[in-house]
């Protein structure tokens, strides 16, 4: 049966990404009508600081979730990277060394996760609950109730500087990585393999894909980008406490799932994640403008996460019962 | 899978508490106990419903409700602390009442452990849970309603978390938004150390009790041997990892298939 015009229309336009784009436009209209200053280029530029660091971690995490795994230790990795950067900086190291230490810590942490899942054969949820506690615990153990803030002068440039005009370094980094990841995931053989691994790992293994190698690489990449987020965040704040980025794992995972990535793996797109990051960033920015405290936003984040997984499940049940009746 | 039900324990605990201190500053102990059990049970049931009826992944549901519940405590309390002078003497004294040389708090835990040892061995619900965790498909084919059993497990978990919320607040005589933050990780660590498998299907009440004692002893021993209390979380993490690695190896020995390797 060939789909009619309506069918083609529905398939092309009723996609998750289109819905996200519509929500985004609605947000723009809403906030622009609430505040006359909202549509200012510099206001919008400020708003991007709300989500770029999280969104940079969301990109590799989306691929990891598409591959059927999950990493809930990302925020703890950010904290650990930030602490190790702070310690390096307090010995008087230069900006380059500090950044390398931050990225290296993230990569190492991600590789530990990857090794636990591939060599240790621990389910990724449990492995990363463990490493989340371990990494955050290490940050607390090393730092206790102290604060590190002896960063070299040039270090602030990463999180506070602007590339051209109102485009911040963070935003530029996010946009370029989004393009890179989008091309990688949707237009290369490796990207195809990631979808296959997520949809059916056993079949992929029988088809000759090095499933564990993909998993390990994705965990390592997620760690590395958490390290990058730590560089940006630490540079922006100029100080490190062990509680840095507390609760970010929830927001980052929510971003990915809101972007239409299936929690069961095998489905999702980078475009969706980018749109979800924008929707998410604008909402938190808007709520911030309305003086809503962070902890109340967490009600919103939590509900959003559950709603986004619950709605497809509800629709699926409705469709099933309708087919059973007809 | 019933260990997963414990993930949002800590969050529910405070919530249950936040609700009841505000509602009942002068009430007797019995209504407080009932309300904490009911509030916790209700919140647990909500998690359970999402997992049972919509088949949502438990980790996503409990991560979500964890932040929702904690946010709601803030909304209810407006971020204020509830201090001892706002609680009735009976309210704070209850867990410290002494009976045959032990506090009521200790008696309550002994009673609960005994109840769980009995329930996990002798009740149909427990058999259903073990079956659902061990092999969900086989459980379904043999007529076990795994979702329903899990729903009940979530509800019980919530109710007990609610009760702990009351006990916690009564013992420390203060309630605030961030109470028991990160406690879920200690609880999960205790379960895993106690031999509850992450993959589901195995575990015992005695094991969990030993796991709790292990964590508790480390917690009280750290300051005695001169190690900063900030190491607690790191040790929990290391212990969780060792426990899950060991249980993953055990599972491998039981069934070496390509599926397990994929």
HADDOCK unambig.tbl for C-alpha pairs under 7 A between the chains (distance, minus, plus):
assign (segid A and resid 120 and name CA) (segid B and resid 245 and name CA) 6.06 0.50 0.50
assign (segid A and resid 121 and name CA) (segid B and resid 248 and name CA) 6.17 0.50 0.50
assign (segid A and resid 122 and name CA) (segid B and resid 244 and name CA) 6.63 0.50 0.50
assign (segid A and resid 122 and name CA) (segid B and resid 245 and name CA) 6.32 0.50 0.50
assign (segid A and resid 122 and name CA) (segid B and resid 248 and name CA) 5.67 0.50 0.50
assign (segid A and resid 127 and name CA) (segid B and resid 241 and name CA) 6.71 0.50 0.50
assign (segid A and resid 130 and name CA) (segid B and resid 237 and name CA) 5.01 0.50 0.50
assign (segid A and resid 130 and name CA) (segid B and resid 240 and name CA) 5.42 0.50 0.50
assign (segid A and resid 130 and name CA) (segid B and resid 241 and name CA) 5.33 0.50 0.50
assign (segid A and resid 131 and name CA) (segid B and resid 237 and name CA) 6.23 0.50 0.50
assign (segid A and resid 133 and name CA) (segid B and resid 233 and name CA) 6.17 0.50 0.50
assign (segid A and resid 133 and name CA) (segid B and resid 234 and name CA) 6.35 0.50 0.50
assign (segid A and resid 133 and name CA) (segid B and resid 236 and name CA) 6.88 0.50 0.50
assign (segid A and resid 133 and name CA) (segid B and resid 237 and name CA) 4.56 0.50 0.50
assign (segid A and resid 134 and name CA) (segid B and resid 233 and name CA) 6.83 0.50 0.50
assign (segid A and resid 134 and name CA) (segid B and resid 234 and name CA) 4.71 0.50 0.50
assign (segid A and resid 134 and name CA) (segid B and resid 237 and name CA) 4.08 0.50 0.50
assign (segid A and resid 134 and name CA) (segid B and resid 238 and name CA) 5.95 0.50 0.50
assign (segid A and resid 137 and name CA) (segid B and resid 231 and name CA) 6.57 0.50 0.50
assign (segid A and resid 137 and name CA) (segid B and resid 233 and name CA) 4.45 0.50 0.50
assign (segid A and resid 137 and name CA) (segid B and resid 234 and name CA) 3.81 0.50 0.50
assign (segid A and resid 138 and name CA) (segid B and resid 234 and name CA) 5.36 0.50 0.50
assign (segid A and resid 140 and name CA) (segid B and resid 230 and name CA) 5.63 0.50 0.50
assign (segid A and resid 141 and name CA) (segid B and resid 230 and name CA) 4.88 0.50 0.50
assign (segid A and resid 141 and name CA) (segid B and resid 231 and name CA) 4.73 0.50 0.50
assign (segid A and resid 141 and name CA) (segid B and resid 234 and name CA) 6.90 0.50 0.50
assign (segid A and resid 144 and name CA) (segid B and resid 230 and name CA) 5.87 0.50 0.50
assign (segid A and resid 201 and name CA) (segid B and resid 262 and name CA) 5.90 0.50 0.50
assign (segid A and resid 202 and name CA) (segid B and resid 259 and name CA) 5.74 0.50 0.50
assign (segid A and resid 202 and name CA) (segid B and resid 262 and name CA) 5.42 0.50 0.50
assign (segid A and resid 205 and name CA) (segid B and resid 262 and name CA) 5.79 0.50 0.50
assign (segid A and resid 211 and name CA) (segid B and resid 262 and name CA) 6.46 0.50 0.50
assign (segid A and resid 250 and name CA) (segid B and resid 63 and name CA) 6.98 0.50 0.50
assign (segid A and resid 295 and name CA) (segid B and resid 71 and name CA) 5.24 0.50 0.50
assign (segid A and resid 296 and name CA) (segid B and resid 71 and name CA) 5.10 0.50 0.50
assign (segid A and resid 298 and name CA) (segid B and resid 67 and name CA) 5.54 0.50 0.50
assign (segid A and resid 298 and name CA) (segid B and resid 68 and name CA) 6.23 0.50 0.50
assign (segid A and resid 298 and name CA) (segid B and resid 71 and name CA) 5.98 0.50 0.50
assign (segid A and resid 299 and name CA) (segid B and resid 67 and name CA) 5.85 0.50 0.50
assign (segid A and resid 299 and name CA) (segid B and resid 68 and name CA) 3.98 0.50 0.50
assign (segid A and resid 299 and name CA) (segid B and resid 71 and name CA) 5.07 0.50 0.50
assign (segid A and resid 299 and name CA) (segid B and resid 72 and name CA) 6.94 0.50 0.50
assign (segid A and resid 302 and name CA) (segid B and resid 64 and name CA) 4.01 0.50 0.50
assign (segid A and resid 302 and name CA) (segid B and resid 65 and name CA) 6.04 0.50 0.50
assign (segid A and resid 302 and name CA) (segid B and resid 67 and name CA) 5.57 0.50 0.50
assign (segid A and resid 302 and name CA) (segid B and resid 68 and name CA) 5.30 0.50 0.50
assign (segid A and resid 303 and name CA) (segid B and resid 64 and name CA) 6.39 0.50 0.50
assign (segid A and resid 303 and name CA) (segid B and resid 68 and name CA) 6.64 0.50 0.50
assign (segid A and resid 305 and name CA) (segid B and resid 64 and name CA) 6.07 0.50 0.50
assign (segid A and resid 306 and name CA) (segid B and resid 61 and name CA) 6.03 0.50 0.50
assign (segid A and resid 306 and name CA) (segid B and resid 64 and name CA) 6.01 0.50 0.50
assign (segid A and resid 309 and name CA) (segid B and resid 56 and name CA) 6.98 0.50 0.50
assign (segid A and resid 310 and name CA) (segid B and resid 54 and name CA) 6.67 0.50 0.50
assign (segid A and resid 310 and name CA) (segid B and resid 56 and name CA) 6.89 0.50 0.50
assign (segid A and resid 313 and name CA) (segid B and resid 54 and name CA) 5.91 0.50 0.50
assign (segid A and resid 314 and name CA) (segid B and resid 54 and name CA) 6.62 0.50 0.50
